[in-house]
Amino acid sequence: MRKPHTDKHAVKVNQQQSYVPARFIDVIDANVRLATESGVFQVSKDNPDSYPYRGNMVIDVYCWWYQWQPQRVCIRLILRNNEKPYDEPKPGVWFYCNIER
């Protein structure tokens, strides 16, 4: 299957464990390219806090879309419940790293 720009039926398919301390966020019903996702994602080091973007609160996370990584290295999750990243960097956390069908 080719990589679509949007897919409302896409789900988290790959999970990995971090071995170095990093910041994470646990989201409930966040949106990315029309897909609704819940789970733990690794927060971008370049932009570690949520910010307003086109009228929504978003956060940049390290995650692939159909095994494709954007040029800016991370994707934007649209937050629906005002979630905040974990305060302290933690190693050994399982997080999602790819969304596809």
N, CA, C and O of each residue as an XYZ file, in Angstrom:
404
protein
N       0.838     -1.179      0.000
C       0.000      0.000      0.000
C       0.884      1.244      0.000
O       1.851      1.327      0.757
N       0.550      2.197     -0.844
C       1.330      3.426     -0.895
C       1.028      4.298      0.314
O       0.051      4.074      1.029
N       1.874      5.286      0.533
C       1.733      6.171      1.688
C       0.727      7.274      1.370
O       1.024      8.152      0.560
N      -0.457      7.253      1.986
C      -1.418      8.335      1.752
C      -1.069      9.565      2.587
O      -0.424      9.460      3.630
N      -1.502     10.727      2.113
C      -1.262     11.958      2.872
C      -2.095     11.961      4.162
O      -1.610     12.392      5.208
N      -3.332     11.488      4.092
C      -4.189     11.358      5.265
C      -4.845      9.984      5.249
O      -4.991      9.375      4.190
N      -5.239      9.497      6.420
C      -5.927      8.208      6.524
C      -6.616      8.135      7.879
O      -5.956      7.989      8.908
N      -7.943      8.237      7.882
C      -8.655      8.216      9.159
C      -8.679      6.827      9.796
O      -9.087      6.690     10.949
N      -8.245      5.790      9.063
C      -8.222      4.426      9.596
C      -6.822      3.981     10.022
O      -6.639      2.828     10.415
N      -5.836      4.871      9.951
C      -4.469      4.527     10.353
C      -4.410      4.314     11.865
O      -5.117      4.975     12.625
N      -3.564      3.388     12.283
C      -3.403      3.066     13.707
C      -1.918      2.946     14.035
O      -1.074      2.874     13.142
N      -1.618      2.926     15.321
C      -0.237      2.741     15.770
C       0.144      1.281     15.493
O      -0.597      0.370     15.862
N       1.297      1.054     14.846
C       1.676     -0.317     14.531
C       3.017     -0.730     15.105
O       3.250     -1.925     15.281
N       3.897      0.189     15.401
C       5.209     -0.155     15.940
C       5.433      0.533     17.265
O       5.068      1.692     17.466
N       6.049     -0.220     18.170
C       6.370      0.315     19.483
C       7.815     -0.039     19.772
O       8.272     -1.126     19.418
N       8.531      0.860     20.405
C       9.903      0.567     20.792
C      10.173      1.138     22.176
O       9.408      1.951     22.694
N      11.281      0.693     22.762
C      11.639      1.141     24.102
C      12.812      2.105     24.003
O      13.768      1.854     23.269
N      12.741      3.198     24.736
C      13.852      4.156     24.736
C      14.936      3.648     25.684
O      14.647      3.106     26.751
N      16.178      3.835     25.272
C      17.289      3.417     26.115
C      18.058      4.598     26.673
O      18.954      4.430     27.500
N      17.708      5.793     26.220
C      18.316      7.014     26.750
C      17.201      7.867     27.338
O      16.055      7.750     26.905
N      17.501      8.714     28.304
C      16.454      9.572     28.857
C      15.866     10.493     27.784
O      16.597     11.139     27.033
N      14.565     10.538     27.729
C      13.859     11.400     26.772
C      12.535     11.808     27.398
O      12.084     11.205     28.372
N      11.915     12.842     26.827
C      10.604     13.288     27.315
C       9.514     12.611     26.497
O       9.670     12.387     25.297
N       8.419     12.291     27.157
C       7.310     11.594     26.519
C       6.004     12.287     26.856
O       5.927     13.085     27.790
N       4.979     11.970     26.079
C       3.635     12.476     26.343
C       2.662     11.329     26.146
O       2.771     10.564     25.187
N       1.726     11.219     27.046
C       0.664     10.206     26.964
C      -0.599     10.938     26.508
O      -1.157     11.738     27.259
N      -1.053     10.667     25.277
C      -2.186     11.389     24.709
C      -3.423     10.503     24.631
O      -3.331      9.279     24.538
N      -4.568     11.146     24.670
C      -5.855     10.464     24.511
C      -6.583     11.159     23.369
O      -6.863     12.355     23.438
N      -6.886     10.408     22.330
C      -7.626     10.914     21.163
C      -6.970     12.122     20.507
O      -7.651     13.089     20.167
N      -5.667     12.074     20.330
C      -4.969     13.116     19.574
C      -5.134     12.813     18.086
O      -5.322     11.658     17.702
N      -5.063     13.840     17.258
C      -5.245     13.645     15.823
C      -3.943     13.882     15.074
O      -3.159     14.769     15.411
N      -3.736     13.063     14.049
C      -2.619     13.237     13.126
C      -3.091     12.784     11.753
O      -3.428     11.615     11.564
N      -3.116     13.700     10.796
C      -3.515     13.399      9.413
C      -4.844     12.646      9.345
O      -4.959     11.650      8.630
N      -5.833     13.115     10.078
C      -7.208     12.602     10.192
C      -7.336     11.350     11.052
O      -8.457     10.945     11.359
N      -6.239     10.728     11.449
C      -6.302      9.550     12.323
C      -6.381     10.008     13.779
O      -5.781     11.018     14.146
N      -7.112      9.275     14.600
C      -7.220      9.563     16.026
C      -6.421      8.512     16.785
O      -6.671      7.315     16.647
N      -5.460      8.962     17.585
C      -4.543      8.055     18.276
C      -4.478      8.346     19.763
O      -4.626      9.488     20.196
N      -4.256      7.301     20.533
C      -4.006      7.409     21.970
C      -2.771      6.582     22.279
O      -2.543      5.545     21.655
N      -1.975      7.032     23.233
C      -0.785      6.284     23.614
C       0.354      7.205     23.980
O       0.189      8.421     24.076
N       1.517      6.604     24.182
C       2.714      7.333     24.594
C       3.589      7.587     23.361
O       3.848      6.673     22.578
N       4.038      8.833     23.198
C       4.899      9.230     22.085
C       6.093      9.990     22.630
O       5.995     10.643     23.669
N       7.233      9.910     21.927
C       8.435     10.642     22.336
C       8.354     12.067     21.801
O       8.114     12.279     20.612
N       8.553     13.032     22.679
C       8.455     14.449     22.341
C       9.747     14.924     21.678
O      10.839     14.511     22.067
N       9.617     15.780     20.691
C      10.760     16.351     19.980
C      11.647     17.154     20.930
O      11.156     17.885     21.790
N      12.944     17.006     20.760
C      13.884     17.783     21.572
C      13.911     19.242     21.136
O      14.163     20.126     21.955
N      13.655     19.507     19.852
C      13.702     20.868     19.328
C      12.516     21.714     19.770
O      12.638     22.931     19.903
N      11.379     21.084     19.996
C      10.163     21.804     20.378
C       9.433     20.976     21.442
O       8.431     20.333     21.127
N       9.907     20.977     22.688
C       9.410     20.045     23.701
C       8.077     20.397     24.358
O       7.569     19.619     25.166
N       7.505     21.545     24.029
C       6.243     21.934     24.656
C       5.158     22.097     23.594
O       5.448     22.320     22.418
N       3.912     21.981     24.030
C       2.810     22.186     23.091
C       2.720     23.669     22.728
O       3.138     24.532     23.500
N       2.175     23.952     21.551
C       2.081     25.327     21.066
C       0.855     25.462     20.169
O       0.378     24.465     19.627
N       0.342     26.669     20.007
C      -0.822     26.859     19.132
C      -0.405     26.821     17.664
O       0.610     27.402     17.280
N      -1.200     26.130     16.853
C      -0.949     26.054     15.420
C      -2.292     25.958     14.712
O      -3.021     24.981     14.884
N      -2.617     26.964     13.921
C      -3.873     27.016     13.172
C      -5.099     26.781     14.056
O      -6.021     26.057     13.679
N      -5.094     27.392     15.215
C      -6.241     27.326     16.109
C      -6.309     26.094     16.989
O      -7.279     25.927     17.729
N      -5.307     25.222     16.932
C      -5.268     24.017     17.763
C      -3.989     24.003     18.582
O      -2.997     24.628     18.209
N      -4.016     23.288     19.700
C      -2.798     23.050     20.460
C      -2.157     21.784     19.894
O      -2.809     20.745     19.787
N      -0.879     21.878     19.533
C      -0.180     20.744     18.942
C       1.138     20.509     19.670
O       1.627     21.375     20.396
N       1.698     19.328     19.465
C       3.022     19.009     19.981
C       3.736     18.180     18.929
O       3.121     17.354     18.255
N       5.044     18.406     18.790
C       5.856     17.657     17.834
C       6.385     16.398     18.505
O       6.963     16.460     19.591
N       6.184     15.252     17.853
C       6.651     13.969     18.382
C       7.445     13.238     17.308
O       7.206     13.404     16.112
N       8.398     12.423     17.764
C       9.162     11.591     16.842
C       8.314     10.373     16.502
O       8.129      9.475     17.323
N       7.816     10.363     15.300
C       6.973      9.262     14.861
C       6.973      9.262     13.340
O       7.093     10.318     12.718
N       6.841      8.099     12.746
C       6.782      7.988     11.298
C       5.339      7.845     10.864
O       4.487      7.414     11.640
N       5.070      8.205      9.626
C       3.752      8.047      9.007
C       3.931      7.073      7.852
O       4.577      7.401      6.857
N       3.363      5.878      7.976
C       3.532      4.836      6.966
C       5.019      4.615      6.655
O       5.412      4.567      5.489
N       5.822      4.485      7.681
C       7.263      4.260      7.607
C       7.996      5.366      6.852
O       9.056      5.132      6.271
N       7.431      6.565      6.863
C       8.044      7.730      6.232
C       8.287      8.781      7.304
O       7.420      9.042      8.137
N       9.472      9.380      7.276
C       9.799     10.413      8.247
C       9.830     11.768      7.539
O      10.553     11.926      6.555
N       9.066     12.742      8.017
C       9.059     14.059      7.385
C      10.438     14.719      7.430
O      11.287     14.331      8.232
N      10.659     15.709      6.575
C      11.935     16.411      6.557
C      12.235     17.083      7.884
O      13.396     17.196      8.275
N      11.202     17.529      8.577
C      11.444     18.176      9.869
C      11.566     17.159     10.994
O      11.600     17.542     12.163
N      11.631     15.879     10.671
C      11.926     14.750     11.551
C      10.768     14.335     12.455
O      10.755     13.202     12.936
N       9.814     15.197     12.699
C       8.732     14.837     13.607
C       7.378     15.191     12.991
O       7.291     15.951     12.027
N       6.334     14.621     13.572
C       4.985     14.929     13.113
C       4.253     15.694     14.210
O       4.635     15.637     15.379
N       3.208     16.402     13.827
C       2.414     17.179     14.788
C       1.206     16.371     15.230
O       0.434     15.881     14.406
N       1.055     16.240     16.533
C      -0.161     15.667     17.100
C      -1.045     16.817     17.533
O      -0.592     17.712     18.247
N      -2.292     16.807     17.116
C      -3.254     17.808     17.568
C      -3.837     17.307     18.885
O      -4.498     16.269     18.922
N      -3.594     18.037     19.952
C      -4.037     17.615     21.286
C      -5.496     18.004     21.498
O      -5.894     19.123     21.177
N      -6.281     17.097     22.030
C      -7.695     17.353     22.294
C      -7.994     17.524     23.774
O      -9.039     18.066     24.135
N      -7.093     17.070     24.635
C      -7.358     17.069     26.073
C      -6.313     17.844     26.877
O      -6.163     17.614     28.077
N      -5.598     18.748     26.233
C      -4.578     19.574     26.907
C      -3.545     18.753     27.665
O      -3.121     19.142     28.753
N      -3.136     17.618     27.101
C      -2.109     16.804     27.748
C      -0.786     17.558     27.788
O      -0.518     18.411     26.942
N       0.021     17.239     28.765
C       1.339     17.848     28.922
C       2.393     16.740     28.919
O       2.123     15.630     29.377
N       3.608     17.036     28.398
C       4.681     16.034     28.443
C       5.079     15.736     29.886
O       4.873     16.550     30.787
N       5.656     14.542     30.082
C       6.196     14.204     31.398
C       7.228     15.259     31.765
O       7.953     15.745     30.897
N       7.299     15.618     33.042
C       8.216     16.663     33.489
C       9.676     16.258     33.367
O      10.502     17.058     32.927
N      10.005     15.041     33.746
C      11.390     14.586     33.765
C      11.675     13.625     32.611
O      10.839     12.775     32.303
N      12.839     13.745     31.969
C      13.223     12.744     30.970
C      13.370     11.377     31.628
O      13.912     11.266     32.728
N      12.890     10.348     30.958
C      12.927      8.999     31.521
C      13.473      8.022     30.484
O      13.141      8.131     29.304
N      14.311      7.062     30.908
C      14.719      5.990     30.009
C      13.783      4.787     30.194
O      13.046      4.723     31.179
N      13.810      3.862     29.276
C      13.081      2.610     29.421
C      11.585      2.696     29.195
O      10.856      1.794     29.609
N      11.099      3.750     28.553
C       9.663      3.912     28.312
C       9.316      3.323     26.946
O      10.028      3.556     25.970
N       8.232      2.566     26.874
C       7.740      2.047     25.601
C       6.879      3.127     24.950
O       5.980      3.683     25.583
N       7.162      3.420     23.674
C       6.426      4.461     22.968
C       6.171      4.030     21.531
O       6.832      3.131     21.011
N       5.205      4.683     20.899
C       4.847      4.368     19.513
C       5.714      5.162     18.559
O       5.993      6.338     18.795
N       6.146      4.514     17.465
C       7.064      5.178     16.540
C       6.632      5.093     15.082
O       7.351      5.580     14.211
N       5.476      4.487     14.785
C       4.983      4.445     13.405
C       3.463      4.339     13.415
O       2.881      3.615     14.222
N       2.836      5.072     12.503
C       1.387      5.018     12.347
C       1.092      4.655     10.900
O       1.565      5.323      9.979
N       0.325      3.616     10.701
C      -0.087      3.196      9.364
C      -1.248      2.232      9.485
O      -1.792      2.051     10.574
N      -1.628      1.625      8.404
C      -2.732      0.682      8.434
C      -2.223     -0.726      8.529
O      -3.015     -1.668      8.566
